[in-house]
């Protein structure tokens, strides 16, 4: 983001007609901007425009928009059983997590710039035990409100089954 700050400073140096500009630098990096969220939210009430000078485009251009984002998790409960002697008595949460993972990722539509990514998967207690629990952590990114609604409805269907 340092490159974006330099772009912002250089652009401001070139502006002669605009005199009332405030410049806010924060230390946050992605993931919710927890340290500056309260300050930024309060300050935003006093401004008509805000530009984020993050040079993160594919050609290192300044980013002028952001996707919508949603982060979710699913906890799956199975039934533990010895994998060798009592396999049929178990209900494998890891298997269900794997099936759900595939369905969730299949909701991605790159032509619509919509992605669903399962970024973390946990489950089980050992190789000799049918998994009694699993956990999926995933994220939705979208550009269009109708895509958000489509994916949210499908997520609900997937996790309820």
BELVENUR-V609696 format. One record per residue. PSI is psi in whole degrees, 0 to 359 (* if undefined). D_LAST is the distance of its C-alpha to the last C-alpha in Angstrom with 1 decimal. Layout:
psi=<PSI:PSI>
d_last=<D_LAST:D_LAST>
This chain:
psi=<346:322:321:324:319:317:315:312:316:320:318:326:330:345:121:334:344:124:341:85:132:149:117:123:131:161:356:151:107:210:58:349:49:321:325:0:314:313:312:319:318:315:326:334:339:4:151:330:151:133:138:116:67:115:78:10:171:335:21:24:162:135:129:5:165:150:155:155:144:135:134:162:154:127:129:130:129:209:121:145:154:128:340:313:336:39:314:343:347:166:108:105:327:321:315:321:318:320:316:319:312:319:321:311:327:346:344:141:93:333:337:2:33:130:145:124:123:105:340:138:130:151:164:170:349:162:337:11:131:132:124:348:154:158:130:133:123:165:141:134:137:157:328:141:323:331:318:312:319:311:319:319:318:323:315:316:315:314:336:338:*>
d_last=<42.2:45.9:46.6:45.1:47.3:50.3:49.4:49.2:52.5:54.2:52.9:54.1:57.5:57.9:57.2:60.5:59.6:56.7:58.0:55.3:52.4:50.7:49.0:46.3:45.4:42.7:41.7:37.9:36.0:32.6:29.7:30.3:34.1:34.0:37.8:38.9:36.1:38.0:41.3:40.0:38.3:41.5:43.8:41.8:42.9:46.4:45.8:45.3:44.1:42.6:42.6:40.8:43.0:40.7:41.9:38.5:38.4:38.6:42.4:42.6:43.0:42.3:38.7:38.9:35.2:31.9:28.3:25.9:23.7:20.6:19.6:16.3:14.9:11.7:12.5:10.7:12.3:13.3:16.5:19.8:22.1:25.2:24.4:27.6:28.3:25.0:22.5:20.9:20.6:18.2:14.5:14.5:12.8:14.7:13.5:9.8:11.4:13.4:10.8:9.2:12.9:13.8:11.4:12.5:16.1:16.1:15.8:19.4:22.1:25.5:27.4:26.2:26.6:22.9:21.4:18.3:19.3:17.7:21.0:20.3:18.3:19.2:18.4:20.0:23.4:25.4:25.8:26.5:23.4:19.8:18.0:17.0:15.6:14.8:15.2:14.8:17.2:17.2:19.2:19.4:22.9:24.0:27.3:26.5:24.9:23.3:21.6:20.3:18.9:17.3:15.6:14.6:12.9:11.0:10.2:8.7:6.5:5.6:5.5:3.8:0.0>
